[in-house]
Each structure stands twice: as C-alpha cells, then as structure tokens.
C-alpha cells in the first residue's frame, strides 16, 4: 500500500476514530483500485465502518460518497500543490467522475 495522502493511521478508524483493528480501504475500488493505491487514496477503517451492514461503506452509499469526496478533495489539493493548473480536470481524467459537484 502506498502512503496515504489522507490523515489516516493503522489502528485508528478514519471515519469513527475508534482504536483497534483496522482494515485498508481503497477509496476508489474496482477498476480504479490500482490508481487509488498509487495516489495514496487509501484509509484505515474499523470492521464496522468498512464491511458490517448497515453502516459499512460497502453498504452505505452516502458514506461511500462522502469518503470519495474527501479523497477527491485531497487529490486535487495535492495536484494543486504540485503545480497542476486544473486539478479537477486531472482528477476526472484519471478517475472518470467528479464527486464534488
């Protein structure tokens, strides 16, 4: 796993802040999992926030959307810091969708 560009630490859930066992979650999974890993768009989640219904991000579309918005914002901020003129366009080209509008 690449170093996350988000404020996340193993053993602390990114969403609820609970200490304990955590699992790696790629914010943009499926065909974008590799990109998510390369770009540091990964977080640590407790099992409850990750995979346990009804609140796990894999079952709660709103929670997943919020996480993707946080990921996109972090990506755009990183691109802007690296001198990319249009970070939103760079994100959309790379991931195929805009989660912030």
Secondary structure per residue as TSV (DSSP state, phi and psi in degrees):
chain	resnum	aa	ss	phi	psi
A	1	X	-	360.0	133.4
A	2	X	-	-70.5	157.6
A	3	X	-	-63.8	131.6
A	4	X	-	-70.5	143.4
A	5	X	S	-89.0	-0.7
A	6	X	S	-101.3	160.7
A	7	X	S	-78.5	85.0
A	8	X	-	-137.9	142.1
A	9	X	B	-134.7	140.0
A	10	X	T	-59.0	134.3
A	11	X	T	94.4	-5.1
A	12	X	B	-131.3	121.7
A	13	X	-	-67.6	128.2
A	14	X	T	-62.0	-32.6
A	15	X	T	-88.9	-48.9
A	16	X	T	-103.9	-12.2
A	17	X	-	79.8	3.6
A	18	X	-	-65.7	138.8
A	19	X	B	-88.9	145.3
A	20	X	S	140.1	-150.8
A	21	X	-	-66.8	134.4
A	22	X	-	-131.0	159.6
A	23	X	E	-124.9	148.2
A	24	X	E	-76.6	131.5
A	25	X	E	-124.2	124.6
A	26	X	E	-83.6	119.8
A	27	X	S	-60.0	-40.3
A	28	X	S	-113.4	100.1
A	29	X	-	-93.6	-157.7
A	30	X	G	58.8	-130.7
A	31	X	G	-66.8	-15.2
A	32	X	G	-100.5	7.5
A	33	X	H	-58.8	-45.4
A	34	X	H	-62.1	-43.2
A	35	X	H	-63.2	-42.5
A	36	X	H	-57.7	-43.1
A	37	X	H	-66.1	-46.8
A	38	X	H	-60.0	-37.9
A	39	X	T	-89.8	-0.2
A	40	X	T	73.8	27.0
A	41	X	-	-96.3	62.1
A	42	X	E	-131.5	148.8
A	43	X	E	-137.5	163.1
A	44	X	E	-99.3	130.0
A	45	X	E	-127.0	144.9
A	46	X	-	-69.6	159.7
A	47	X	H	-56.2	-36.4
A	48	X	H	-62.9	-46.7
A	49	X	H	-76.6	-18.3
A	50	X	H	-90.2	-59.2
A	51	X	T	-128.1	-2.3
A	52	X	S	-95.7	121.4
A	53	X	T	-65.6	151.3
A	54	X	T	-93.6	-4.1
A	55	X	T	-92.8	-13.7
A	56	X	S	-61.1	142.8
A	57	X	T	-58.8	-22.4
A	58	X	T	-78.9	-6.8
A	59	X	T	-119.3	-18.0
A	60	X	-	-112.0	100.5
A	61	X	H	-60.0	-36.1
A	62	X	H	-67.9	-40.8
A	63	X	H	-64.4	-41.2
A	64	X	H	-64.3	-42.0
A	65	X	H	-62.5	-44.5
A	66	X	H	-61.2	-40.9
A	67	X	H	-65.0	-39.6
A	68	X	H	-67.8	-34.4
A	69	X	H	-65.1	-43.0
A	70	X	H	-61.9	-42.7
A	71	X	H	-63.5	-45.3
A	72	X	H	-63.5	-42.9
A	73	X	H	-60.9	-43.5
A	74	X	H	-63.6	-41.3
A	75	X	H	-61.6	-47.2
A	76	X	H	-63.8	-39.8
A	77	X	H	-63.1	-42.5
A	78	X	H	-63.7	-43.8
A	79	X	H	-63.1	-41.9
A	80	X	H	-62.5	-41.2
A	81	X	H	-64.3	-28.5
A	82	X	T	-88.5	8.1
A	83	X	T	87.8	9.2
A	84	X	-	-72.1	124.4
A	85	X	S	-67.7	-40.4
A	86	X	-	-125.0	79.1
A	87	X	H	-64.2	-30.7
A	88	X	H	-65.0	-44.2
A	89	X	H	-63.9	-37.8
A	90	X	H	-63.6	-41.8
A	91	X	H	-63.2	-47.7
A	92	X	H	-63.4	-37.0
A	93	X	H	-65.8	-39.2
A	94	X	H	-77.0	-40.8
A	95	X	H	-109.2	-9.3
A	96	X	S	80.4	3.7
A	97	X	-	-158.3	151.3
A	98	X	-	-106.8	120.4
A	99	X	S	-95.9	-3.6
A	100	X	-	-99.3	-14.7
A	101	X	-	-102.5	360.0
